[in-house]
Amino acid sequence: METGGLWMLAAVGLAMLATGLPAWIVLVGVSLAFTAGGIAAGALDASLFAAIPGRIVGLLENDLLQALPLYVLMGVLINRTPLADTLFRAARAALRSTGRAVPLAGIALAVLLAPMSGSVGASVAMLSRTLHPRLAAEGMAEERNVALVCVASTLGVVVPPSLVLILLGDAMMRAHTEASHTGAFAGRILNTQDVFHAALVPAAVFLLLCIAITAWQSRRTPREERATPPARVEWITAIAAAALIVGLLAGVALGYLYAVEAAAAGGLALAIHALATGALRGGVLGTVLRETLALSGSLFALLVAATVFTLVQRAFGTDRWLAGVFASTGSAAAALGTGLATIALCALVLDAFEMIFVVVPLVAPALLARVPDAPWVAVLVLLILQASFVIPPFGYAVMMARSRIGSAVGTRALARALLPFVAAQLAVLALVAAFPAMLWRDPAPAATDAPAKGDEDALRRMLEQRDEEQAPEK
C-alpha cells in the first residue's frame, strides 16, 4: 500500500480531466475515497482524521499567506481599471522606433504587472484584453498572437516576487527543513530570499530570449507609426506606476521589503489610483471585492484540500517509499533526474498551485536529502513549472488563453508557434542544470554536501521524526 499516494495522484489527474470539477473538490473527494478504502483494507487507522484539524490550523498560522489575498486584489484591480492599458500605450510609444512596438510592449507589460497580478490566470486575463486585440489589428497571425499571450503570462512566474515563487520558496524551505533532520549536511536552511535571488539570473536569460524570439517573429508595420501617442497625464501615470512597481519588486527581491508589505503597499496604491480616477464607480468596486473574495477563497480551499491530501499520502507511507527510491538511486544526479522527471510528469496535468501544495511537499524532502543544494533544486522545479504552463494542449496558460480569447486556432498550429519559446525554456533549464554556479547566491549559501550513496538510515530517521511530530494525540 506504500504506493497508494501515487495512485491518488493518478486518480486526481483523471478525475480533473474527466469531470472538470474544481481542483479542491477533486482533492478532497479522492482523499476521502482512498481513506475509506485504506481503513476498510486495514492499511490506515481511523484516528487519521484526528490529525486533520491540527494540520489545517498550523497551516493557516503561516504569516506568508497574508500576501495571497493581497496579490489577488492587485490582479483584480489591474484587470478592472485602465492602468494596464495606460502602461501599454506608454510602452508602445517608447518602443516605436523598433518597428515591433506592440509585441515588445506586451512583454514589457507582462514583466511589470504579471508578478503583481498574483497568478497566471490573472495575467492571461489582463493580456487578453490589452495585448491580443492590438496584435490582431497589426495583422499578426492568430497562432502567434495567442502564443505570445501564453508566454508573456508566464513571465511573472519567474520574476520575483510572484505569488508562485513565494509559495514555492515556502514549500522548499519546509522540505529543506525536513531533509536537514537526516544529519546529512550542515548549514542554514533555505529561505524565500534564497529562492528569489537564485531565480533572478535564469529569469533574466529567459526574458532576453523571449525578446529576441518576439522581435524575430514580428515584422515592422506602418500602423505603428500612425498610433496616437499617450497624453501627458498618461505619461505621468505610466512613469509613476512603473517606478512604484519596479521599486516594490526590487525591494522584495533584494530583501529590503517583506512580500506581505510589498503586496499591501501595491494593493493600497492601486486602490488609491482607481478611486482617484473614478475607475471604481458604477458597481465596479463591488465586482472587484466579489472577485477577490472568490479567487482568494478558491486558493485557500485548494490549500486546505492539498493539506488533507498530503496527510493521506503520508499515512499510506508513500513518502517513505519515495525516500527509499531516491536512496537506492545510484548517484545524486540520478536522484535529481528522477525527482525532476516526476515533477514534470505531474505538471502536465496539475497547475502550479496544485504542484506546490501537493507534489512538492511529497517529493522535495527526500530529494533534498540526496541533493541538498536547495536553491538550485528550487530553480529547476520553478523552470519546469513555467514550461508546463505553455505545453499544449493541457498547459494552464494555453487553456486559459484559448478560453479567454475564444480563439479557434488549432492545437498543432499553436504548438508550432509556441515551439521557439518552449525551446528557449528548455535551453535555460539545461543551462541551469549544467552550471549551478550561474545562480546568484547569498554569502552564506545552504550546504551542498550530498549524503553518502544509499543513505537509507538517514532518510528513515527524517521520516520517523516527522511522523512523531505530526502524529495525532490519543
Buried (B, 14 or more C-beta within 10 A) or exposed (E): BBEBBBBBBEBBBEBBEEEEEBBBBBBBBBBEBBBEEBBEEEBBEEEBBEBBEEBBEEBEEEEBBBBBBBBBBBBBBBBBBBBBBBBBBBBBBBBBEBBBBBBBBBBBBBBBBBBBBBBBBBBBBBBBBBBBEBBBEBEBBBBBBBBBBBBBBBBBBBBBBBBBBBBBBBBBBBBBBBBBBBEBBEBEBBBBBBBBBBBBBBBBBBBEBBBEBBBEBBEEBEEBEEBEEBEEEBBEBBEEBBEBBEBBBBBBBEEEBBBBBBBBBBBEBBBEBBEEBEBBEEEBBEEBEEBBBEBBEBBBBBBBBBBBBBBBBBBBBBBBBBBBBBBEBEEBEEBBEBBBEBBBBBBEBBBBBBBBBBBBBBBBBBBBBBBBBBBBBBBBBBBBBBBBBBBBEBBBBBBBBBEBBEBEBEEEBBBBBBEBBBEBBEEBBEBBBEEBEBBBBBEEBBBBEBBEEBBEEBBBBBBEEBBEEBEBEE
